[in-house]
Amino acid sequence: MKQLVAIVYANILKFLVRALEWYEEGKIAHAIHSITRPAALRYDDLLRDIDRATRSIAELATASSQAEQRVMHEELSAIRTVFDDTIAVNEAEQRSTKERLIVLTDAVEQLRIMIHSNHSLDASARIELRHVLSDIQLTQALSTISRSCDVDYKSNFETSLRLRDRRRYSSCQKCVPFWNSSEMHRWNTTQQTSVVYLKSAIRDRQCVQDFRINIIEQLVKAHVAVLWVLKGREQTYSVSEILKSLIFQALYLDHSSHTDLVLSSQVRKFFGITSENDYVNFLAEILHHFPLVYIVVASEAMDFPRTSQFCLHLGDLSQRFHDEGSKTTLKIIVSSYRPDGSYRTSKNSFNVKIPRVSRRKGLKMPKKPLQILDTGSRYRNIRR
């Protein structure tokens, strides 16, 4: 009997030691062991041993009681009084043993419930680890997209910037102050998604080019998300290439996607795209991560048929953000000094045409032509 009770105690101590080892493990080890070593594998052998020893104790106690009763019945006539006392003692021992078994059984049950409860909590609270990418890792990850795109948007911007600086002090860089027009002011100050189409004559093309560069430079210095489409040296691009460039720029600025799991998913999605509409939908998905984003487009970066198609995509994109009531404010400006025809207009679009007047009546282009909306959109650690 004592040996069996000792076995029960020893197994209970082993059970407690294993429970303590599990308790001292970290959350990550809990999540891993919940798969590799679930509670059934960890504790069932001890629980079976405890249950087996408990049944053996009960069976041994019952057998001992019955043997003693047979002996006492044979000697009943001689030791009646002693027999009664022995029966009383035996019943007391049985009650004590049963009480201890009940206590032990309750303790084991409580431990089992506690372990099962903790296991359920750990299983439901598994954390998906997402490692933030460094600048080098980000550049390497996005280089796969960059290599598939013919548009070098940084080089085009730097070239346009140098050309603007060369002619900054030229007297021919005056034009009608279209940036003060009512249409430009409404587009500039509205809190909703909107697009403005800016058209000029060929003689004012340099003013329009400088206006675009000033806008981009102002937004970059203000740490506001801005994407652009500018013409390269004697080179035009297809609609797909321009959409790829805009997606690359958006991914580069979207800090919420700069983790290994998210960015790898975005890259796979990019290379699975097969149509222009898919590119537009993917770009819209990324732009929803920004509170405010500007897109500056030079129509001369494309041939005329491509310009019309691209402007249709931009109009659909702007209309989608406007109709959905998106939390993202999308500001698009499309400039042109070519007779590209009319662009499709909507309730959230504006048309600004620069009239031809004498340069003596014109004004110099402001360095900061925009009144940037205050939407909490500034990224202090924005990369360019």
C-alpha positions as a Markdown table, in Angstrom:
| # | Residue | x | y | z |
|---|---|---|---|---|
| 1 | Met | 0.0 | 0.0 | 0.0 |
| 2 | Lys | 2.7 | 2.5 | 1.0 |
| 3 | Gln | 4.7 | 1.7 | -2.1 |
| 4 | Leu | 1.7 | 2.4 | -4.3 |
| 5 | Val | 1.0 | 5.7 | -2.5 |
| 6 | Ala | 4.7 | 6.6 | -2.9 |
| 7 | Ile | 4.4 | 5.9 | -6.6 |
| 8 | Val | 1.3 | 8.2 | -6.8 |
| 9 | Tyr | 3.2 | 11.0 | -5.0 |
| 10 | Ala | 6.3 | 10.5 | -7.2 |
| 11 | Asn | 4.2 | 10.7 | -10.4 |
| 12 | Ile | 2.4 | 13.8 | -9.1 |
| 13 | Leu | 5.8 | 15.5 | -8.4 |
| 14 | Lys | 7.0 | 14.5 | -12.0 |
| 15 | Phe | 3.7 | 16.1 | -13.3 |
| 16 | Leu | 4.4 | 19.3 | -11.3 |
| 17 | Val | 8.0 | 19.5 | -12.6 |
| 18 | Arg | 6.9 | 19.1 | -16.2 |
| 19 | Ala | 4.2 | 21.7 | -15.7 |
| 20 | Leu | 6.8 | 24.1 | -14.2 |
| 21 | Glu | 9.1 | 23.5 | -17.1 |
| 22 | Trp | 6.3 | 24.3 | -19.5 |
| 23 | Tyr | 5.3 | 27.4 | -17.5 |
| 24 | Glu | 8.9 | 28.8 | -17.6 |
| 25 | Glu | 9.1 | 28.5 | -21.4 |
| 26 | Gly | 8.6 | 31.7 | -23.5 |
| 27 | Lys | 5.6 | 32.4 | -25.6 |
| 28 | Ile | 7.4 | 31.4 | -28.8 |
| 29 | Ala | 8.4 | 28.0 | -27.2 |
| 30 | His | 4.7 | 27.6 | -26.2 |
| 31 | Ala | 3.6 | 28.3 | -29.7 |
| 32 | Ile | 6.1 | 25.8 | -31.2 |
| 33 | His | 5.5 | 23.1 | -28.5 |
| 34 | Ser | 1.8 | 23.4 | -28.9 |
| 35 | Ile | 2.4 | 21.7 | -32.3 |
| 36 | Thr | 5.5 | 19.6 | -31.6 |
| 37 | Arg | 4.6 | 18.5 | -28.0 |
| 38 | Pro | 1.0 | 19.1 | -27.3 |
| 39 | Ala | -0.4 | 18.5 | -23.8 |
| 40 | Ala | -1.4 | 14.9 | -24.7 |
| 41 | Leu | 2.2 | 13.9 | -25.5 |
| 42 | Arg | 3.6 | 15.9 | -22.5 |
| 43 | Tyr | 1.4 | 14.7 | -19.7 |
| 44 | Asp | -0.7 | 11.6 | -20.7 |
| 45 | Asp | 1.9 | 9.1 | -19.6 |
| 46 | Leu | 2.0 | 10.5 | -16.0 |
| 47 | Leu | -1.8 | 10.8 | -15.9 |
| 48 | Arg | -2.0 | 7.1 | -16.9 |
| 49 | Asp | 0.5 | 6.1 | -14.2 |
| 50 | Ile | -1.3 | 8.1 | -11.5 |
| 51 | Asp | -4.7 | 6.6 | -12.6 |
| 52 | Arg | -3.2 | 3.0 | -12.7 |
| 53 | Ala | -1.6 | 3.4 | -9.2 |
| 54 | Thr | -4.8 | 4.9 | -7.8 |
| 55 | Arg | -6.8 | 2.0 | -9.0 |
| 56 | Ser | -4.3 | -0.4 | -7.6 |
| 57 | Ile | -4.5 | 1.3 | -4.2 |
| 58 | Ala | -8.3 | 1.0 | -4.2 |
| 59 | Glu | -8.2 | -2.6 | -5.3 |
| 60 | Leu | -5.5 | -3.5 | -2.7 |
| 61 | Ala | -7.5 | -1.7 | 0.1 |
| 62 | Thr | -10.6 | -3.6 | -0.8 |
| 63 | Ala | -8.8 | -6.9 | -1.0 |
| 64 | Ser | -7.1 | -6.3 | 2.4 |
| 65 | Ser | -10.4 | -5.4 | 3.9 |
| 66 | Gln | -12.1 | -8.5 | 2.7 |
| 67 | Ala | -9.3 | -10.8 | 4.0 |
| 68 | Glu | -9.4 | -9.2 | 7.4 |
| 69 | Gln | -13.1 | -9.6 | 7.5 |
| 70 | Arg | -12.9 | -13.3 | 6.7 |
| 71 | Val | -10.3 | -13.9 | 9.5 |
| 72 | Met | -12.3 | -11.9 | 11.9 |
| 73 | His | -15.5 | -13.8 | 11.1 |
| 74 | Glu | -13.6 | -17.1 | 11.9 |
| 75 | Glu | -12.5 | -15.8 | 15.2 |
| 76 | Leu | -15.8 | -14.0 | 16.0 |
| 77 | Ser | -16.8 | -16.2 | 18.8 |
| 78 | Ala | -13.5 | -15.7 | 20.7 |
| 79 | Ile | -12.6 | -12.2 | 20.0 |
| 80 | Arg | -16.0 | -10.5 | 19.5 |
| 81 | Thr | -15.0 | -7.3 | 21.3 |
| 82 | Val | -11.6 | -7.1 | 19.6 |
| 83 | Phe | -13.2 | -7.7 | 16.2 |
| 84 | Asp | -15.6 | -4.8 | 16.6 |
| 85 | Asp | -12.7 | -2.5 | 17.5 |
| 86 | Thr | -10.7 | -3.7 | 14.5 |
| 87 | Ile | -13.6 | -3.1 | 12.2 |
| 88 | Ala | -14.0 | 0.4 | 13.5 |
| 89 | Val | -10.3 | 1.1 | 12.9 |
| 90 | Asn | -10.4 | -0.4 | 9.5 |
| 91 | Glu | -13.4 | 1.7 | 8.5 |
| 92 | Ala | -11.6 | 4.8 | 9.7 |
| 93 | Glu | -8.5 | 4.0 | 7.6 |
| 94 | Gln | -10.8 | 3.4 | 4.6 |
| 95 | Arg | -12.4 | 6.8 | 5.0 |
| 96 | Ser | -9.1 | 8.5 | 5.4 |
| 97 | Thr | -7.7 | 6.8 | 2.3 |
| 98 | Lys | -10.8 | 7.7 | 0.3 |
| 99 | Glu | -10.6 | 11.3 | 1.4 |
| 100 | Arg | -7.0 | 11.6 | 0.4 |
| 101 | Leu | -7.8 | 10.0 | -3.0 |
| 102 | Ile | -10.5 | 12.6 | -3.5 |
| 103 | Val | -8.2 | 15.4 | -2.6 |
| 104 | Leu | -5.5 | 14.1 | -5.0 |
| 105 | Thr | -8.0 | 13.5 | -7.8 |
| 106 | Asp | -9.4 | 17.1 | -7.4 |
| 107 | Ala | -5.9 | 18.5 | -7.6 |
| 108 | Val | -5.0 | 16.6 | -10.7 |
| 109 | Glu | -8.3 | 17.7 | -12.3 |
| 110 | Gln | -7.6 | 21.3 | -11.5 |
| 111 | Leu | -4.1 | 21.0 | -13.0 |
| 112 | Arg | -5.5 | 19.4 | -16.1 |
| 113 | Ile | -8.1 | 22.2 | -16.6 |
| 114 | Met | -5.4 | 24.8 | -16.0 |
| 115 | Ile | -3.0 | 23.3 | -18.5 |
| 116 | His | -5.8 | 22.9 | -21.1 |
| 117 | Ser | -6.9 | 26.5 | -20.6 |
| 118 | Asn | -3.3 | 27.9 | -21.0 |
| 119 | His | -2.8 | 25.7 | -24.0 |
| 120 | Ser | -5.9 | 27.2 | -25.6 |
| 121 | Leu | -4.8 | 30.7 | -24.8 |
| 122 | Asp | -1.4 | 30.2 | -26.3 |
| 123 | Ala | -2.8 | 28.6 | -29.4 |
| 124 | Ser | -5.2 | 31.6 | -30.0 |
| 125 | Ala | -2.5 | 34.1 | -29.3 |
| 126 | Arg | 0.2 | 33.0 | -31.7 |
| 127 | Ile | 2.1 | 36.0 | -33.0 |
| 128 | Glu | 3.1 | 36.3 | -36.7 |
| 129 | Leu | 6.7 | 37.7 | -36.7 |
| 130 | Arg | 7.3 | 40.4 | -39.2 |
| 131 | His | 10.8 | 41.6 | -39.6 |
| 132 | Val | 11.2 | 45.2 | -40.7 |
| 133 | Leu | 13.6 | 45.4 | -43.7 |
| 134 | Ser | 16.7 | 47.5 | -43.7 |
| 135 | Asp | 17.5 | 50.0 | -46.4 |
| 136 | Ile | 19.7 | 47.5 | -48.2 |
| 137 | Gln | 17.2 | 44.7 | -47.9 |
| 138 | Leu | 14.4 | 47.0 | -49.2 |
| 139 | Thr | 16.5 | 48.1 | -52.2 |
| 140 | Gln | 17.4 | 44.5 | -53.0 |
| 141 | Ala | 13.7 | 43.4 | -52.8 |
| 142 | Leu | 12.4 | 46.3 | -54.9 |
| 143 | Ser | 15.2 | 46.0 | -57.5 |
| 144 | Thr | 13.3 | 43.0 | -59.0 |
| 145 | Ile | 10.5 | 45.4 | -59.8 |
| 146 | Ser | 12.9 | 48.2 | -60.9 |
| 147 | Arg | 14.7 | 45.9 | -63.4 |
| 148 | Ser | 11.3 | 45.1 | -65.1 |
| 149 | Cys | 10.6 | 48.9 | -65.6 |
| 150 | Asp | 12.1 | 51.1 | -68.3 |
| 151 | Val | 11.3 | 54.3 | -66.5 |
| 152 | Asp | 14.1 | 55.9 | -64.5 |
| 153 | Tyr | 12.0 | 58.3 | -62.6 |
| 154 | Lys | 14.8 | 59.7 | -60.4 |
| 155 | Ser | 17.1 | 60.4 | -63.4 |
| 156 | Asn | 14.2 | 62.1 | -65.2 |
| 157 | Phe | 13.5 | 64.3 | -62.2 |
| 158 | Glu | 17.2 | 65.2 | -61.8 |
| 159 | Thr | 17.5 | 66.1 | -65.5 |
| 160 | Ser | 14.4 | 68.3 | -65.3 |
| 161 | Leu | 15.7 | 69.9 | -62.2 |
| 162 | Arg | 19.0 | 70.9 | -63.8 |
| 163 | Leu | 17.2 | 72.3 | -66.8 |
| 164 | Arg | 15.0 | 74.4 | -64.6 |
| 165 | Asp | 18.0 | 75.8 | -62.6 |
| 166 | Arg | 19.7 | 76.8 | -65.9 |
| 167 | Arg | 16.9 | 78.9 | -67.0 |
| 168 | Arg | 15.7 | 80.2 | -63.7 |
| 169 | Tyr | 17.0 | 83.7 | -64.3 |
| 170 | Ser | 16.0 | 83.8 | -67.9 |
| 171 | Ser | 13.6 | 86.7 | -68.8 |
| 172 | Cys | 11.5 | 84.3 | -70.9 |
| 173 | Gln | 10.4 | 82.4 | -67.8 |
| 174 | Lys | 7.5 | 84.6 | -67.2 |
| 175 | Cys | 3.9 | 83.6 | -67.9 |
| 176 | Val | 0.3 | 84.2 | -66.9 |
| 177 | Pro | 0.0 | 83.4 | -63.1 |
| 178 | Phe | -2.3 | 80.5 | -63.8 |
| 179 | Trp | -1.4 | 79.1 | -60.3 |
| 180 | Asn | -3.6 | 81.8 | -58.9 |
| 181 | Ser | -6.6 | 80.9 | -61.0 |
| 182 | Ser | -9.8 | 79.9 | -59.3 |
| 183 | Glu | -9.7 | 76.4 | -60.7 |
| 184 | Met | -6.2 | 75.8 | -59.5 |
| 185 | His | -7.1 | 77.2 | -56.1 |
| 186 | Arg | -10.1 | 74.9 | -55.8 |
| 187 | Trp | -8.1 | 71.9 | -56.7 |
| 188 | Asn | -5.3 | 72.9 | -54.4 |
| 189 | Thr | -7.5 | 73.5 | -51.3 |
| 190 | Thr | -10.2 | 70.9 | -51.6 |
| 191 | Gln | -10.1 | 68.1 | -49.0 |
| 192 | Gln | -11.4 | 65.6 | -51.4 |
| 193 | Thr | -9.7 | 63.5 | -54.1 |
| 194 | Ser | -9.5 | 65.5 | -57.3 |
| 195 | Val | -7.6 | 65.9 | -60.6 |
| 196 | Val | -6.6 | 69.0 | -62.6 |
| 197 | Tyr | -5.7 | 69.1 | -66.3 |
| 198 | Leu | -3.3 | 72.0 | -67.1 |
| 199 | Lys | -3.0 | 73.0 | -70.7 |
| 200 | Ser | -0.7 | 75.6 | -72.3 |
| 201 | Ala | 0.7 | 76.7 | -75.6 |
| 202 | Ile | 4.1 | 75.4 | -76.8 |
| 203 | Arg | 5.8 | 78.7 | -76.0 |
| 204 | Asp | 4.8 | 78.3 | -72.4 |
| 205 | Arg | 6.0 | 74.7 | -72.1 |
| 206 | Gln | 9.1 | 75.6 | -70.1 |
| 207 | Cys | 6.9 | 77.4 | -67.5 |
| 208 | Val | 4.7 | 74.3 | -67.2 |
| 209 | Gln | 7.8 | 72.1 | -66.9 |
| 210 | Asp | 9.2 | 74.3 | -64.1 |
| 211 | Phe | 5.8 | 74.4 | -62.4 |
| 212 | Arg | 5.8 | 70.6 | -62.3 |
| 213 | Ile | 9.4 | 70.4 | -60.9 |
| 214 | Asn | 8.6 | 73.1 | -58.3 |
| 215 | Ile | 5.6 | 71.1 | -57.1 |
| 216 | Ile | 7.6 | 67.9 | -56.8 |
| 217 | Glu | 10.5 | 69.6 | -55.1 |
| 218 | Gln | 8.2 | 71.3 | -52.6 |
| 219 | Leu | 6.4 | 68.0 | -51.7 |
| 220 | Val | 9.6 | 66.1 | -51.4 |
| 221 | Lys | 11.1 | 68.7 | -49.0 |
| 222 | Ala | 7.8 | 68.7 | -47.0 |
| 223 | His | 8.0 | 64.9 | -46.7 |
| 224 | Val | 4.7 | 64.4 | -48.4 |
| 225 | Ala | 4.1 | 61.4 | -50.6 |
| 226 | Val | 4.4 | 62.3 | -54.3 |
| 227 | Leu | 4.7 | 60.2 | -57.4 |
| 228 | Trp | 5.6 | 61.6 | -60.8 |
| 229 | Val | 5.8 | 60.8 | -64.5 |
| 230 | Leu | 8.3 | 62.9 | -66.4 |
| 231 | Lys | 9.8 | 62.6 | -69.9 |
| 232 | Gly | 13.2 | 61.1 | -70.4 |
| 233 | Arg | 15.8 | 62.3 | -72.9 |
| 234 | Glu | 14.2 | 61.8 | -76.3 |
| 235 | Gln | 12.2 | 58.9 | -74.9 |
| 236 | Thr | 8.5 | 58.2 | -74.4 |
| 237 | Tyr | 7.0 | 55.3 | -72.5 |
| 238 | Ser | 4.1 | 52.9 | -72.7 |
| 239 | Val | 1.1 | 53.0 | -70.3 |
| 240 | Ser | 2.2 | 49.8 | -68.7 |
| 241 | Glu | 5.8 | 51.0 | -68.0 |
| 242 | Ile | 4.5 | 54.2 | -66.4 |
| 243 | Leu | 2.1 | 52.3 | -64.2 |
| 244 | Lys | 5.0 | 50.0 | -63.2 |
| 245 | Ser | 7.0 | 53.1 | -62.3 |
| 246 | Leu | 4.2 | 54.6 | -60.2 |
| 247 | Ile | 3.8 | 51.2 | -58.4 |
| 248 | Phe | 7.5 | 51.1 | -57.7 |
| 249 | Gln | 7.5 | 54.6 | -56.3 |
| 250 | Ala | 4.4 | 53.9 | -54.1 |
| 251 | Leu | 5.9 | 50.7 | -52.7 |
| 252 | Tyr | 9.2 | 52.5 | -51.9 |
| 253 | Leu | 7.3 | 55.2 | -49.9 |
| 254 | Asp | 4.8 | 52.8 | -48.3 |
| 255 | His | 6.4 | 52.0 | -44.9 |
| 256 | Ser | 3.6 | 49.7 | -43.9 |
| 257 | Ser | 4.7 | 47.2 | -46.6 |
| 258 | His | 8.4 | 47.3 | -45.6 |
| 259 | Thr | 8.3 | 43.9 | -43.8 |
| 260 | Asp | 9.5 | 40.7 | -45.2 |
| 261 | Leu | 6.1 | 39.0 | -45.4 |
| 262 | Val | 4.2 | 41.9 | -46.7 |
| 263 | Leu | 6.7 | 43.0 | -49.3 |
| 264 | Ser | 7.3 | 39.5 | -50.6 |
| 265 | Ser | 3.6 | 39.2 | -51.1 |
| 266 | Gln | 3.4 | 42.5 | -52.9 |
| 267 | Val | 6.3 | 41.5 | -55.2 |
| 268 | Arg | 4.6 | 38.2 | -56.1 |
| 269 | Lys | 1.4 | 40.1 | -56.8 |
| 270 | Phe | 3.2 | 42.5 | -59.0 |
| 271 | Phe | 4.7 | 39.8 | -61.2 |
| 272 | Gly | 1.4 | 38.1 | -61.5 |
| 273 | Ile | -0.2 | 41.1 | -63.2 |
| 274 | Thr | -1.2 | 40.7 | -66.9 |
| 275 | Ser | -3.2 | 43.8 | -67.8 |
| 276 | Glu | -3.2 | 47.6 | -67.4 |
| 277 | Asn | -6.4 | 47.4 | -65.3 |
| 278 | Asp | -4.6 | 45.0 | -62.9 |
| 279 | Tyr | -1.8 | 47.5 | -62.6 |
| 280 | Val | -4.3 | 50.3 | -61.8 |
| 281 | Asn | -6.0 | 48.1 | -59.2 |
| 282 | Phe | -2.7 | 47.2 | -57.6 |
| 283 | Leu | -1.6 | 50.9 | -57.5 |
| 284 | Ala | -5.0 | 51.8 | -55.9 |
| 285 | Glu | -4.5 | 49.2 | -53.2 |
| 286 | Ile | -1.1 | 50.6 | -52.3 |
| 287 | Leu | -2.3 | 54.3 | -52.4 |
| 288 | His | -4.9 | 53.5 | -49.8 |
| 289 | His | -2.1 | 53.2 | -47.3 |
| 290 | Phe | -1.4 | 57.0 | -47.5 |
| 291 | Pro | -3.5 | 59.7 | -46.0 |
| 292 | Leu | -2.4 | 62.1 | -48.7 |
| 293 | Val | -0.6 | 61.5 | -52.0 |
| 294 | Tyr | 0.1 | 63.6 | -55.1 |
| 295 | Ile | 0.6 | 62.3 | -58.7 |
| 296 | Val | 2.3 | 64.7 | -61.1 |
| 297 | Val | 2.1 | 63.7 | -64.8 |
| 298 | Ala | 3.8 | 65.2 | -67.9 |
| 299 | Ser | 1.7 | 64.1 | -70.9 |
| 300 | Glu | 4.7 | 64.5 | -73.2 |
| 301 | Ala | 6.2 | 61.4 | -71.5 |
| 302 | Met | 3.8 | 59.4 | -73.7 |
| 303 | Asp | 2.6 | 59.4 | -77.3 |
| 304 | Phe | -0.8 | 61.0 | -77.9 |
| 305 | Pro | -2.9 | 57.7 | -78.0 |
| 306 | Arg | -1.1 | 56.5 | -74.9 |
| 307 | Thr | -1.8 | 59.8 | -73.2 |
| 308 | Ser | -5.5 | 59.5 | -73.7 |
| 309 | Gln | -5.5 | 55.9 | -72.4 |
| 310 | Phe | -3.4 | 56.8 | -69.4 |
| 311 | Cys | -5.6 | 59.8 | -68.5 |
| 312 | Leu | -8.6 | 57.5 | -68.7 |
| 313 | His | -6.9 | 55.3 | -66.1 |
| 314 | Leu | -6.1 | 58.3 | -63.9 |
| 315 | Gly | -9.7 | 59.6 | -64.2 |
| 316 | Asp | -11.1 | 56.1 | -63.1 |
| 317 | Leu | -8.6 | 56.0 | -60.2 |
| 318 | Ser | -9.6 | 59.5 | -59.0 |
| 319 | Gln | -13.3 | 58.7 | -59.4 |
| 320 | Arg | -12.9 | 55.5 | -57.5 |
| 321 | Phe | -11.3 | 57.2 | -54.5 |
| 322 | His | -13.9 | 60.0 | -54.6 |
| 323 | Asp | -16.9 | 57.7 | -54.8 |
| 324 | Glu | -15.7 | 55.2 | -52.2 |
| 325 | Gly | -15.2 | 58.0 | -49.6 |
| 326 | Ser | -11.7 | 56.7 | -49.1 |
| 327 | Lys | -9.6 | 58.1 | -46.2 |
| 328 | Thr | -6.8 | 58.7 | -48.7 |
| 329 | Thr | -6.9 | 62.1 | -50.4 |
| 330 | Leu | -5.5 | 61.7 | -53.9 |
| 331 | Lys | -4.3 | 64.8 | -55.8 |
| 332 | Ile | -3.5 | 64.4 | -59.5 |
| 333 | Ile | -2.1 | 67.1 | -61.9 |
| 334 | Val | -1.8 | 66.3 | -65.6 |
| 335 | Ser | 0.0 | 69.0 | -67.6 |
| 336 | Ser | 0.3 | 69.3 | -71.4 |
| 337 | Tyr | 1.5 | 71.8 | -74.0 |
| 338 | Arg | 0.5 | 69.6 | -76.9 |
| 339 | Pro | -2.9 | 69.5 | -78.8 |
| 340 | Asp | -3.8 | 66.3 | -77.1 |
| 341 | Gly | -7.5 | 66.9 | -77.3 |
| 342 | Ser | -10.0 | 67.1 | -74.5 |
| 343 | Tyr | -9.7 | 65.0 | -71.3 |
| 344 | Arg | -12.7 | 63.4 | -69.7 |
| 345 | Thr | -14.1 | 65.6 | -67.0 |
| 346 | Ser | -16.1 | 64.7 | -63.9 |
| 347 | Lys | -17.4 | 66.4 | -60.8 |
| 348 | Asn | -14.0 | 66.0 | -59.1 |
| 349 | Ser | -11.9 | 67.3 | -62.0 |
| 350 | Phe | -10.7 | 70.8 | -63.0 |
| 351 | Asn | -9.5 | 72.2 | -66.3 |
| 352 | Val | -7.0 | 75.1 | -66.4 |
| 353 | Lys | -5.9 | 76.6 | -69.7 |
| 354 | Ile | -3.1 | 79.1 | -69.8 |
| 355 | Pro | -4.0 | 82.1 | -72.0 |
| 356 | Arg | -1.4 | 83.6 | -74.3 |
| 357 | Val | -0.4 | 87.2 | -73.3 |
| 358 | Ser | 2.7 | 89.3 | -73.5 |
| 359 | Arg | 5.6 | 88.1 | -71.3 |
| 360 | Arg | 5.9 | 91.7 | -70.0 |
| 361 | Lys | 2.5 | 91.1 | -68.2 |
| 362 | Gly | 3.6 | 87.7 | -66.9 |
| 363 | Leu | 5.0 | 86.7 | -63.5 |
| 364 | Lys | 7.9 | 84.5 | -62.3 |
| 365 | Met | 7.1 | 81.0 | -61.2 |
| 366 | Pro | 6.8 | 80.6 | -57.4 |
| 367 | Lys | 9.2 | 78.2 | -55.8 |
| 368 | Lys | 6.4 | 76.7 | -53.7 |
| 369 | Pro | 3.2 | 76.8 | -55.8 |
| 370 | Leu | 1.1 | 74.5 | -53.6 |
| 371 | Gln | -0.8 | 75.0 | -50.4 |
| 372 | Ile | -0.3 | 71.5 | -48.9 |
| 373 | Leu | -3.2 | 70.0 | -47.1 |
| 374 | Asp | -2.8 | 69.3 | -43.4 |
| 375 | Thr | -3.9 | 65.6 | -43.1 |
| 376 | Gly | -1.2 | 64.3 | -41.0 |
| 377 | Ser | 0.4 | 63.0 | -44.1 |
| 378 | Arg | 4.1 | 63.9 | -43.6 |
| 379 | Tyr | 6.6 | 61.2 | -43.3 |
| 380 | Arg | 9.6 | 62.3 | -41.4 |
| 381 | Asn | 11.6 | 59.3 | -42.6 |
| 382 | Ile | 10.4 | 59.3 | -46.2 |
| 383 | Arg | 13.0 | 57.9 | -48.6 |
| 384 | Arg | 13.9 | 59.3 | -52.0 |
